[in-house]
Every structure is written in C-alpha cells, then in structure tokens.
Amino acid sequence: MNYLSKWFLRIAVLYLIAGVSMGLYMAASHDHSMFPVHAHLNLLGWVSMGLFGLFYRSFPQASKNRWAQAHFWIYLPAH
C-alpha cells in the first residue's frame, strides 16, 4: 500500500471515530443542534477520505504524481 492511500485511510478512521462519538453524544443528550457538524464529519470526513484512500490503493499509479499529493494537502485542511 502506498503512503498516500495509507494516510487517507488513517485520517478517515479518525473522522469516523469523531463522527460516531458526536452522534452518540447527541443521542445521549437529546440535543441535536450539532447535526450538520456530525453529518459533515461523517460524509466529508470518513466517507470521502475513505473513498480517496481506496481509489489510490486500487490505482497506485494515480498516487505517484504531484496532483495526488496536492489533492491530499489541499483537501485535508479545506475539509
């Protein structure tokens, strides 16, 4: 597995943990005011980054150019 795929997948797991934790907190407290943040973490965090990681794992040649590195370094803080 190449490093770009590995980092996308690792960060996706962190977003999964954050999204699930926020969902459990909202369910326990019955305060759903942070639902948009929870949805953002889940969809743009773990789903998108997980798909990116799986793509770069399936097509390792795609991760060997500068555009793929730019994709990672622009998407991560922009998320």
PDB file of N, CA, C and O in Angstrom, chain B, residues numbered from 101:
ATOM      1  N   MET B 101       0.862  -1.179   0.000  1.00  0.00           N
ATOM      2  CA  MET B 101       0.000   0.000   0.000  1.00  0.00           C
ATOM      3  C   MET B 101       0.903   1.235   0.000  1.00  0.00           C
ATOM      4  O   MET B 101       1.863   1.309   0.767  1.00  0.00           O
ATOM      5  N   ASN B 102       0.592   2.193  -0.856  1.00  0.00           N
ATOM      6  CA  ASN B 102       1.402   3.397  -0.921  1.00  0.00           C
ATOM      7  C   ASN B 102       1.066   4.339   0.237  1.00  0.00           C
ATOM      8  O   ASN B 102       0.033   4.203   0.893  1.00  0.00           O
ATOM      9  N   TYR B 103       1.948   5.276   0.465  1.00  0.00           N
ATOM     10  CA  TYR B 103       1.791   6.142   1.632  1.00  0.00           C
ATOM     11  C   TYR B 103       0.579   7.061   1.532  1.00  0.00           C
ATOM     12  O   TYR B 103      -0.045   7.367   2.548  1.00  0.00           O
ATOM     13  N   LEU B 104       0.238   7.505   0.329  1.00  0.00           N
ATOM     14  CA  LEU B 104      -0.899   8.412   0.186  1.00  0.00           C
ATOM     15  C   LEU B 104      -2.203   7.703   0.531  1.00  0.00           C
ATOM     16  O   LEU B 104      -3.058   8.261   1.218  1.00  0.00           O
ATOM     17  N   SER B 105      -2.350   6.492   0.059  1.00  0.00           N
ATOM     18  CA  SER B 105      -3.531   5.701   0.386  1.00  0.00           C
ATOM     19  C   SER B 105      -3.591   5.435   1.885  1.00  0.00           C
ATOM     20  O   SER B 105      -4.655   5.525   2.499  1.00  0.00           O
ATOM     21  N   LYS B 106      -2.452   5.110   2.462  1.00  0.00           N
ATOM     22  CA  LYS B 106      -2.398   4.812   3.893  1.00  0.00           C
ATOM     23  C   LYS B 106      -2.832   6.023   4.725  1.00  0.00           C
ATOM     24  O   LYS B 106      -3.586   5.879   5.687  1.00  0.00           O
ATOM     25  N   TRP B 107      -2.359   7.203   4.357  1.00  0.00           N
ATOM     26  CA  TRP B 107      -2.709   8.387   5.130  1.00  0.00           C
ATOM     27  C   TRP B 107      -4.171   8.788   4.956  1.00  0.00           C
ATOM     28  O   TRP B 107      -4.817   9.212   5.914  1.00  0.00           O
ATOM     29  N   PHE B 108      -4.692   8.657   3.749  1.00  0.00           N
ATOM     30  CA  PHE B 108      -6.118   8.928   3.549  1.00  0.00           C
ATOM     31  C   PHE B 108      -6.959   7.984   4.406  1.00  0.00           C
ATOM     32  O   PHE B 108      -7.919   8.418   5.043  1.00  0.00           O
ATOM     33  N   LEU B 109      -6.612   6.713   4.428  1.00  0.00           N
ATOM     34  CA  LEU B 109      -7.394   5.739   5.200  1.00  0.00           C
ATOM     35  C   LEU B 109      -7.245   5.952   6.713  1.00  0.00           C
ATOM     36  O   LEU B 109      -8.216   5.807   7.456  1.00  0.00           O
ATOM     37  N   ARG B 110      -6.058   6.289   7.161  1.00  0.00           N
ATOM     38  CA  ARG B 110      -5.853   6.547   8.602  1.00  0.00           C
ATOM     39  C   ARG B 110      -6.657   7.756   9.068  1.00  0.00           C
ATOM     40  O   ARG B 110      -7.297   7.722  10.119  1.00  0.00           O
ATOM     41  N   ILE B 111      -6.618   8.806   8.287  1.00  0.00           N
ATOM     42  CA  ILE B 111      -7.360  10.013   8.673  1.00  0.00           C
ATOM     43  C   ILE B 111      -8.859   9.760   8.570  1.00  0.00           C
ATOM     44  O   ILE B 111      -9.631  10.312   9.354  1.00  0.00           O
ATOM     45  N   ALA B 112      -9.282   8.937   7.618  1.00  0.00           N
ATOM     46  CA  ALA B 112     -10.698   8.568   7.514  1.00  0.00           C
ATOM     47  C   ALA B 112     -11.166   7.875   8.786  1.00  0.00           C
ATOM     48  O   ALA B 112     -12.280   8.121   9.249  1.00  0.00           O
ATOM     49  N   VAL B 113     -10.334   7.019   9.354  1.00  0.00           N
ATOM     50  CA  VAL B 113     -10.692   6.340  10.603  1.00  0.00           C
ATOM     51  C   VAL B 113     -10.826   7.347  11.746  1.00  0.00           C
ATOM     52  O   VAL B 113     -11.712   7.209  12.590  1.00  0.00           O
ATOM     53  N   LEU B 114      -9.965   8.345  11.781  1.00  0.00           N
ATOM     54  CA  LEU B 114     -10.081   9.378  12.817  1.00  0.00           C
ATOM     55  C   LEU B 114     -11.392  10.150  12.682  1.00  0.00           C
ATOM     56  O   LEU B 114     -12.048  10.445  13.681  1.00  0.00           O
ATOM     57  N   TYR B 115     -11.770  10.475  11.449  1.00  0.00           N
ATOM     58  CA  TYR B 115     -13.053  11.154  11.239  1.00  0.00           C
ATOM     59  C   TYR B 115     -14.228  10.247  11.581  1.00  0.00           C
ATOM     60  O   TYR B 115     -15.249  10.722  12.078  1.00  0.00           O
ATOM     61  N   LEU B 116     -14.098   8.955  11.324  1.00  0.00           N
ATOM     62  CA  LEU B 116     -15.144   8.014  11.711  1.00  0.00           C
ATOM     63  C   LEU B 116     -15.339   8.009  13.222  1.00  0.00           C
ATOM     64  O   LEU B 116     -16.469   8.055  13.707  1.00  0.00           O
ATOM     65  N   ILE B 117     -14.255   7.953  13.952  1.00  0.00           N
ATOM     66  CA  ILE B 117     -14.335   7.962  15.416  1.00  0.00           C
ATOM     67  C   ILE B 117     -14.957   9.257  15.913  1.00  0.00           C
ATOM     68  O   ILE B 117     -15.793   9.239  16.816  1.00  0.00           O
ATOM     69  N   ALA B 118     -14.554  10.382  15.328  1.00  0.00           N
ATOM     70  CA  ALA B 118     -15.109  11.672  15.740  1.00  0.00           C
ATOM     71  C   ALA B 118     -16.599  11.757  15.408  1.00  0.00           C
ATOM     72  O   ALA B 118     -17.386  12.226  16.231  1.00  0.00           O
ATOM     73  N   GLY B 119     -16.993  11.312  14.221  1.00  0.00           N
ATOM     74  CA  GLY B 119     -18.403  11.374  13.824  1.00  0.00           C
ATOM     75  C   GLY B 119     -19.284  10.468  14.662  1.00  0.00           C
ATOM     76  O   GLY B 119     -20.380  10.863  15.059  1.00  0.00           O
ATOM     77  N   VAL B 120     -18.824   9.269  14.932  1.00  0.00           N
ATOM     78  CA  VAL B 120     -19.607   8.344  15.755  1.00  0.00           C
ATOM     79  C   VAL B 120     -19.694   8.856  17.194  1.00  0.00           C
ATOM     80  O   VAL B 120     -20.750   8.775  17.821  1.00  0.00           O
ATOM     81  N   SER B 121     -18.603   9.374  17.705  1.00  0.00           N
ATOM     82  CA  SER B 121     -18.623   9.921  19.066  1.00  0.00           C
ATOM     83  C   SER B 121     -19.600  11.082  19.181  1.00  0.00           C
ATOM     84  O   SER B 121     -20.347  11.179  20.155  1.00  0.00           O
ATOM     85  N   MET B 122     -19.593  11.957  18.193  1.00  0.00           N
ATOM     86  CA  MET B 122     -20.524  13.084  18.219  1.00  0.00           C
ATOM     87  C   MET B 122     -21.963  12.593  18.112  1.00  0.00           C
ATOM     88  O   MET B 122     -22.845  13.127  18.784  1.00  0.00           O
ATOM     89  N   GLY B 123     -22.213  11.593  17.284  1.00  0.00           N
ATOM     90  CA  GLY B 123     -23.554  11.036  17.156  1.00  0.00           C
ATOM     91  C   GLY B 123     -24.028  10.395  18.453  1.00  0.00           C
ATOM     92  O   GLY B 123     -25.185  10.563  18.838  1.00  0.00           O
ATOM     93  N   LEU B 124     -23.153   9.665  19.127  1.00  0.00           N
ATOM     94  CA  LEU B 124     -23.517   9.061  20.407  1.00  0.00           C
ATOM     95  C   LEU B 124     -23.802  10.126  21.466  1.00  0.00           C
ATOM     96  O   LEU B 124     -24.732   9.988  22.261  1.00  0.00           O
ATOM     97  N   TYR B 125     -22.999  11.184  21.469  1.00  0.00           N
ATOM     98  CA  TYR B 125     -23.232  12.266  22.418  1.00  0.00           C
ATOM     99  C   TYR B 125     -24.581  12.939  22.151  1.00  0.00           C
ATOM    100  O   TYR B 125     -25.335  13.221  23.082  1.00  0.00           O
ATOM    101  N   MET B 126     -24.877  13.192  20.885  1.00  0.00           N
ATOM    102  CA  MET B 126     -26.153  13.835  20.563  1.00  0.00           C
ATOM    103  C   MET B 126     -27.319  12.933  20.927  1.00  0.00           C
ATOM    104  O   MET B 126     -28.346  13.415  21.402  1.00  0.00           O
ATOM    105  N   ALA B 127     -27.178  11.636  20.712  1.00  0.00           N
ATOM    106  CA  ALA B 127     -28.252  10.712  21.058  1.00  0.00           C
ATOM    107  C   ALA B 127     -28.456  10.632  22.567  1.00  0.00           C
ATOM    108  O   ALA B 127     -29.591  10.555  23.038  1.00  0.00           O
ATOM    109  N   ALA B 128     -27.377  10.649  23.314  1.00  0.00           N
ATOM    110  CA  ALA B 128     -27.484  10.543  24.770  1.00  0.00           C
ATOM    111  C   ALA B 128     -28.027  11.821  25.395  1.00  0.00           C
ATOM    112  O   ALA B 128     -28.768  11.764  26.376  1.00  0.00           O
ATOM    113  N   SER B 129     -27.669  12.962  24.840  1.00  0.00           N
ATOM    114  CA  SER B 129     -28.089  14.235  25.431  1.00  0.00           C
ATOM    115  C   SER B 129     -29.409  14.749  24.867  1.00  0.00           C
ATOM    116  O   SER B 129     -29.974  15.702  25.404  1.00  0.00           O
ATOM    117  N   HIS B 130     -29.908  14.143  23.802  1.00  0.00           N
ATOM    118  CA  HIS B 130     -31.133  14.586  23.113  1.00  0.00           C
ATOM    119  C   HIS B 130     -31.009  16.019  22.605  1.00  0.00           C
ATOM    120  O   HIS B 130     -32.009  16.720  22.448  1.00  0.00           O
ATOM    121  N   ASP B 131     -29.784  16.444  22.354  1.00  0.00           N
ATOM    122  CA  ASP B 131     -29.524  17.766  21.798  1.00  0.00           C
ATOM    123  C   ASP B 131     -28.952  17.565  20.391  1.00  0.00           C
ATOM    124  O   ASP B 131     -27.776  17.240  20.231  1.00  0.00           O
ATOM    125  N   HIS B 132     -29.782  17.759  19.393  1.00  0.00           N
ATOM    126  CA  HIS B 132     -29.372  17.512  18.017  1.00  0.00           C
ATOM    127  C   HIS B 132     -29.015  18.799  17.273  1.00  0.00           C
ATOM    128  O   HIS B 132     -29.110  18.855  16.047  1.00  0.00           O
ATOM    129  N   SER B 133     -28.613  19.813  18.000  1.00  0.00           N
ATOM    130  CA  SER B 133     -28.287  21.084  17.356  1.00  0.00           C
ATOM    131  C   SER B 133     -26.992  21.012  16.538  1.00  0.00           C
ATOM    132  O   SER B 133     -26.772  21.844  15.657  1.00  0.00           O
ATOM    133  N   MET B 134     -26.151  20.044  16.818  1.00  0.00           N
ATOM    134  CA  MET B 134     -24.892  19.907  16.092  1.00  0.00           C
ATOM    135  C   MET B 134     -24.986  18.886  14.960  1.00  0.00           C
ATOM    136  O   MET B 134     -23.962  18.391  14.490  1.00  0.00           O
ATOM    137  N   PHE B 135     -26.201  18.566  14.520  1.00  0.00           N
ATOM    138  CA  PHE B 135     -26.386  17.579  13.465  1.00  0.00           C
ATOM    139  C   PHE B 135     -25.633  17.919  12.179  1.00  0.00           C
ATOM    140  O   PHE B 135     -25.049  17.019  11.577  1.00  0.00           O
ATOM    141  N   PRO B 136     -25.620  19.190  11.728  1.00  0.00           N
ATOM    142  CA  PRO B 136     -24.867  19.490  10.498  1.00  0.00           C
ATOM    143  C   PRO B 136     -23.366  19.190  10.629  1.00  0.00           C
ATOM    144  O   PRO B 136     -22.735  18.731   9.676  1.00  0.00           O
ATOM    145  N   VAL B 137     -22.810  19.447  11.793  1.00  0.00           N
ATOM    146  CA  VAL B 137     -21.386  19.153  12.006  1.00  0.00           C
ATOM    147  C   VAL B 137     -21.166  17.644  11.979  1.00  0.00           C
ATOM    148  O   VAL B 137     -20.203  17.160  11.385  1.00  0.00           O
ATOM    149  N   HIS B 138     -22.057  16.914  12.619  1.00  0.00           N
ATOM    150  CA  HIS B 138     -21.982  15.455  12.642  1.00  0.00           C
ATOM    151  C   HIS B 138     -22.067  14.892  11.220  1.00  0.00           C
ATOM    152  O   HIS B 138     -21.295  14.002  10.862  1.00  0.00           O
ATOM    153  N   ALA B 139     -22.981  15.395  10.424  1.00  0.00           N
ATOM    154  CA  ALA B 139     -23.127  14.929   9.041  1.00  0.00           C
ATOM    155  C   ALA B 139     -21.895  15.290   8.212  1.00  0.00           C
ATOM    156  O   ALA B 139     -21.450  14.501   7.379  1.00  0.00           O
ATOM    157  N   HIS B 140     -21.352  16.470   8.438  1.00  0.00           N
ATOM    158  CA  HIS B 140     -20.156  16.915   7.719  1.00  0.00           C
ATOM    159  C   HIS B 140     -18.972  16.013   8.050  1.00  0.00           C
ATOM    160  O   HIS B 140     -18.238  15.598   7.153  1.00  0.00           O
ATOM    161  N   LEU B 141     -18.783  15.710   9.327  1.00  0.00           N
ATOM    162  CA  LEU B 141     -17.688  14.827   9.715  1.00  0.00           C
ATOM    163  C   LEU B 141     -17.829  13.452   9.091  1.00  0.00           C
ATOM    164  O   LEU B 141     -16.854  12.873   8.611  1.00  0.00           O
ATOM    165  N   ASN B 142     -19.044  12.934   9.100  1.00  0.00           N
ATOM    166  CA  ASN B 142     -19.243  11.593   8.561  1.00  0.00           C
ATOM    167  C   ASN B 142     -19.111  11.550   7.038  1.00  0.00           C
ATOM    168  O   ASN B 142     -18.408  10.693   6.503  1.00  0.00           O
ATOM    169  N   LEU B 143     -19.770  12.452   6.347  1.00  0.00           N
ATOM    170  CA  LEU B 143     -19.775  12.381   4.893  1.00  0.00           C
ATOM    171  C   LEU B 143     -18.471  12.873   4.280  1.00  0.00           C
ATOM    172  O   LEU B 143     -17.842  12.159   3.499  1.00  0.00           O
ATOM    173  N   LEU B 144     -18.068  14.072   4.625  1.00  0.00           N
ATOM    174  CA  LEU B 144     -16.854  14.621   4.021  1.00  0.00           C
ATOM    175  C   LEU B 144     -15.591  14.146   4.713  1.00  0.00           C
ATOM    176  O   LEU B 144     -14.501  14.214   4.146  1.00  0.00           O
ATOM    177  N   GLY B 145     -15.737  13.671   5.926  1.00  0.00           N
ATOM    178  CA  GLY B 145     -14.574  13.149   6.633  1.00  0.00           C
ATOM    179  C   GLY B 145     -14.293  11.714   6.288  1.00  0.00           C
ATOM    180  O   GLY B 145     -13.405  11.427   5.485  1.00  0.00           O
ATOM    181  N   TRP B 146     -15.031  10.814   6.878  1.00  0.00           N
ATOM    182  CA  TRP B 146     -14.637   9.417   6.716  1.00  0.00           C
ATOM    183  C   TRP B 146     -15.086   8.814   5.397  1.00  0.00           C
ATOM    184  O   TRP B 146     -14.362   7.981   4.851  1.00  0.00           O
ATOM    185  N   VAL B 147     -16.238   9.187   4.853  1.00  0.00           N
ATOM    186  CA  VAL B 147     -16.675   8.578   3.589  1.00  0.00           C
ATOM    187  C   VAL B 147     -15.787   9.048   2.437  1.00  0.00           C
ATOM    188  O   VAL B 147     -15.253   8.228   1.690  1.00  0.00           O
ATOM    189  N   SER B 148     -15.630  10.349   2.296  1.00  0.00           N
ATOM    190  CA  SER B 148     -14.830  10.861   1.180  1.00  0.00           C
ATOM    191  C   SER B 148     -13.375  10.448   1.290  1.00  0.00           C
ATOM    192  O   SER B 148     -12.786   9.984   0.315  1.00  0.00           O
ATOM    193  N   MET B 149     -12.795  10.611   2.456  1.00  0.00           N
ATOM    194  CA  MET B 149     -11.389  10.242   2.603  1.00  0.00           C
ATOM    195  C   MET B 149     -11.193   8.737   2.466  1.00  0.00           C
ATOM    196  O   MET B 149     -10.175   8.287   1.940  1.00  0.00           O
ATOM    197  N   GLY B 150     -12.149   7.970   2.932  1.00  0.00           N
ATOM    198  CA  GLY B 150     -12.068   6.524   2.742  1.00  0.00           C
ATOM    199  C   GLY B 150     -12.120   6.145   1.273  1.00  0.00           C
ATOM    200  O   GLY B 150     -11.376   5.271   0.829  1.00  0.00           O
ATOM    201  N   LEU B 151     -12.992   6.795   0.518  1.00  0.00           N
ATOM    202  CA  LEU B 151     -13.063   6.535  -0.922  1.00  0.00           C
ATOM    203  C   LEU B 151     -11.792   6.964  -1.641  1.00  0.00           C
ATOM    204  O   LEU B 151     -11.321   6.278  -2.549  1.00  0.00           O
ATOM    205  N   PHE B 152     -11.241   8.099  -1.231  1.00  0.00           N
ATOM    206  CA  PHE B 152      -9.976   8.537  -1.827  1.00  0.00           C
ATOM    207  C   PHE B 152      -8.879   7.516  -1.549  1.00  0.00           C
ATOM    208  O   PHE B 152      -8.110   7.154  -2.439  1.00  0.00           O
ATOM    209  N   GLY B 153      -8.819   7.058  -0.299  1.00  0.00           N
ATOM    210  CA  GLY B 153      -7.805   6.067   0.065  1.00  0.00           C
ATOM    211  C   GLY B 153      -7.966   4.770  -0.698  1.00  0.00           C
ATOM    212  O   GLY B 153      -6.977   4.186  -1.141  1.00  0.00           O
ATOM    213  N   LEU B 154      -9.198   4.309  -0.860  1.00  0.00           N
ATOM    214  CA  LEU B 154      -9.432   3.081  -1.620  1.00  0.00           C
ATOM    215  C   LEU B 154      -9.107   3.268  -3.103  1.00  0.00           C
ATOM    216  O   LEU B 154      -8.600   2.356  -3.756  1.00  0.00           O
ATOM    217  N   PHE B 155      -9.404   4.454  -3.622  1.00  0.00           N
ATOM    218  CA  PHE B 155      -9.058   4.733  -5.019  1.00  0.00           C
ATOM    219  C   PHE B 155      -7.548   4.669  -5.227  1.00  0.00           C
ATOM    220  O   PHE B 155      -7.069   4.004  -6.146  1.00  0.00           O
ATOM    221  N   TYR B 156      -6.798   5.366  -4.365  1.00  0.00           N
ATOM    222  CA  TYR B 156      -5.344   5.376  -4.515  1.00  0.00           C
ATOM    223  C   TYR B 156      -4.732   4.012  -4.210  1.00  0.00           C
ATOM    224  O   TYR B 156      -3.642   3.703  -4.693  1.00  0.00           O
ATOM    225  N   ARG B 157      -5.406   3.211  -3.432  1.00  0.00           N
ATOM    226  CA  ARG B 157      -4.927   1.849  -3.194  1.00  0.00           C
ATOM    227  C   ARG B 157      -5.203   0.967  -4.412  1.00  0.00           C
ATOM    228  O   ARG B 157      -4.382   0.118  -4.759  1.00  0.00           O
ATOM    229  N   SER B 158      -6.340   1.159  -5.056  1.00  0.00           N
ATOM    230  CA  SER B 158      -6.688   0.363  -6.231  1.00  0.00           C
ATOM    231  C   SER B 158      -5.884   0.759  -7.467  1.00  0.00           C
ATOM    232  O   SER B 158      -5.568  -0.081  -8.309  1.00  0.00           O
ATOM    233  N   PHE B 159      -5.562   2.034  -7.566  1.00  0.00           N
ATOM    234  CA  PHE B 159      -4.806   2.546  -8.706  1.00  0.00           C
ATOM    235  C   PHE B 159      -3.540   3.233  -8.198  1.00  0.00           C
ATOM    236  O   PHE B 159      -3.490   4.461  -8.134  1.00  0.00           O
ATOM    237  N   PRO B 160      -2.526   2.463  -7.840  1.00  0.00           N
ATOM    238  CA  PRO B 160      -1.326   3.057  -7.236  1.00  0.00           C
ATOM    239  C   PRO B 160      -0.586   4.016  -8.161  1.00  0.00           C
ATOM    240  O   PRO B 160       0.119   4.904  -7.683  1.00  0.00           O
ATOM    241  N   GLN B 161      -0.732   3.856  -9.471  1.00  0.00           N
ATOM    242  CA  GLN B 161      -0.065   4.789 -10.387  1.00  0.00           C
ATOM    243  C   GLN B 161      -0.640   6.194 -10.259  1.00  0.00           C
ATOM    244  O   GLN B 161       0.061   7.173 -10.515  1.00  0.00           O
ATOM    245  N   ALA B 162      -1.898   6.304  -9.869  1.00  0.00           N
ATOM    246  CA  ALA B 162      -2.526   7.619  -9.734  1.00  0.00           C
ATOM    247  C   ALA B 162      -1.938   8.418  -8.577  1.00  0.00           C
ATOM    248  O   ALA B 162      -2.000   9.647  -8.577  1.00  0.00           O
ATOM    249  N   SER B 163      -1.376   7.734  -7.602  1.00  0.00           N
ATOM    250  CA  SER B 163      -0.845   8.443  -6.435  1.00  0.00           C
ATOM    251  C   SER B 163       0.605   8.869  -6.605  1.00  0.00           C
ATOM    252  O   SER B 163       1.185   9.455  -5.691  1.00  0.00           O
ATOM    253  N   LYS B 164       1.195   8.589  -7.745  1.00  0.00           N
ATOM    254  CA  LYS B 164       2.611   8.885  -7.937  1.00  0.00           C
ATOM    255  C   LYS B 164       2.882  10.238  -8.588  1.00  0.00           C
ATOM    256  O   LYS B 164       4.038  10.560  -8.865  1.00  0.00           O
ATOM    257  N   ASN B 165       1.860  11.029  -8.835  1.00  0.00           N
ATOM    258  CA  ASN B 165       2.113  12.337  -9.429  1.00  0.00           C
ATOM    259  C   ASN B 165       1.858  13.448  -8.415  1.00  0.00           C
ATOM    260  O   ASN B 165       1.368  13.206  -7.312  1.00  0.00           O
ATOM    261  N   ARG B 166       2.192  14.637  -8.805  1.00  0.00           N
ATOM    262  CA  ARG B 166       2.073  15.780  -7.890  1.00  0.00           C
ATOM    263  C   ARG B 166       0.625  16.172  -7.631  1.00  0.00           C
ATOM    264  O   ARG B 166       0.314  16.743  -6.586  1.00  0.00           O
ATOM    265  N   TRP B 167      -0.264  15.868  -8.579  1.00  0.00           N
ATOM    266  CA  TRP B 167      -1.675  16.208  -8.390  1.00  0.00           C
ATOM    267  C   TRP B 167      -2.274  15.423  -7.238  1.00  0.00           C
ATOM    268  O   TRP B 167      -3.111  15.944  -6.500  1.00  0.00           O
ATOM    269  N   ALA B 168      -1.861  14.192  -7.079  1.00  0.00           N
ATOM    270  CA  ALA B 168      -2.376  13.374  -5.988  1.00  0.00           C
ATOM    271  C   ALA B 168      -1.898  13.926  -4.644  1.00  0.00           C
ATOM    272  O   ALA B 168      -2.668  13.981  -3.686  1.00  0.00           O
ATOM    273  N   GLN B 169      -0.652  14.327  -4.575  1.00  0.00           N
ATOM    274  CA  GLN B 169      -0.148  14.931  -3.339  1.00  0.00           C
ATOM    275  C   GLN B 169      -0.839  16.255  -3.063  1.00  0.00           C
ATOM    276  O   GLN B 169      -1.165  16.567  -1.918  1.00  0.00           O
ATOM    277  N   ALA B 170      -1.060  17.027  -4.108  1.00  0.00           N
ATOM    278  CA  ALA B 170      -1.791  18.290  -3.936  1.00  0.00           C
ATOM    279  C   ALA B 170      -3.221  18.016  -3.478  1.00  0.00           C
ATOM    280  O   ALA B 170      -3.768  18.763  -2.668  1.00  0.00           O
ATOM    281  N   HIS B 171      -3.823  16.955  -3.991  1.00  0.00           N
ATOM    282  CA  HIS B 171      -5.168  16.562  -3.579  1.00  0.00           C
ATOM    283  C   HIS B 171      -5.215  16.328  -2.067  1.00  0.00           C
ATOM    284  O   HIS B 171      -6.123  16.798  -1.382  1.00  0.00           O
ATOM    285  N   PHE B 172      -4.231  15.601  -1.564  1.00  0.00           N
ATOM    286  CA  PHE B 172      -4.197  15.323  -0.132  1.00  0.00           C
ATOM    287  C   PHE B 172      -3.990  16.606   0.678  1.00  0.00           C
ATOM    288  O   PHE B 172      -4.740  16.868   1.618  1.00  0.00           O
ATOM    289  N   TRP B 173      -2.997  17.391   0.329  1.00  0.00           N
ATOM    290  CA  TRP B 173      -2.642  18.560   1.132  1.00  0.00           C
ATOM    291  C   TRP B 173      -3.632  19.715   0.989  1.00  0.00           C
ATOM    292  O   TRP B 173      -3.666  20.594   1.850  1.00  0.00           O
ATOM    293  N   ILE B 174      -4.423  19.735  -0.056  1.00  0.00           N
ATOM    294  CA  ILE B 174      -5.459  20.760  -0.173  1.00  0.00           C
ATOM    295  C   ILE B 174      -6.753  20.296   0.498  1.00  0.00           C
ATOM    296  O   ILE B 174      -7.422  21.080   1.171  1.00  0.00           O
ATOM    297  N   TYR B 175      -7.100  19.026   0.315  1.00  0.00           N
ATOM    298  CA  TYR B 175      -8.359  18.523   0.878  1.00  0.00           C
ATOM    299  C   TYR B 175      -8.322  18.465   2.404  1.00  0.00           C
ATOM    300  O   TYR B 175      -9.312  18.782   3.062  1.00  0.00           O
ATOM    301  N   LEU B 176      -7.197  18.067   2.958  1.00  0.00           N
ATOM    302  CA  LEU B 176      -7.127  17.891   4.416  1.00  0.00           C
ATOM    303  C   LEU B 176      -7.446  19.176   5.183  1.00  0.00           C
ATOM    304  O   LEU B 176      -8.338  19.141   6.030  1.00  0.00           O
ATOM    305  N   PRO B 177      -6.781  20.298   4.945  1.00  0.00           N
ATOM    306  CA  PRO B 177      -7.154  21.496   5.712  1.00  0.00           C
ATOM    307  C   PRO B 177      -8.443  22.151   5.232  1.00  0.00           C
ATOM    308  O   PRO B 177      -9.095  22.858   6.000  1.00  0.00           O
ATOM    309  N   ALA B 178      -8.820  21.929   3.975  1.00  0.00           N
ATOM    310  CA  ALA B 178     -10.034  22.546   3.456  1.00  0.00           C
ATOM    311  C   ALA B 178     -11.283  21.848   3.960  1.00  0.00           C
ATOM    312  O   ALA B 178     -12.374  22.419   3.938  1.00  0.00           O
ATOM    313  N   HIS B 179     -11.129  20.642   4.403  1.00  0.00           N
ATOM    314  CA  HIS B 179     -12.274  19.875   4.885  1.00  0.00           C
ATOM    315  C   HIS B 179     -12.861  20.585   6.072  1.00  0.00           C
ATOM    316  O   HIS B 179     -13.844  20.118   6.647  1.00  0.00           O
TER     317      HIS B 179
END
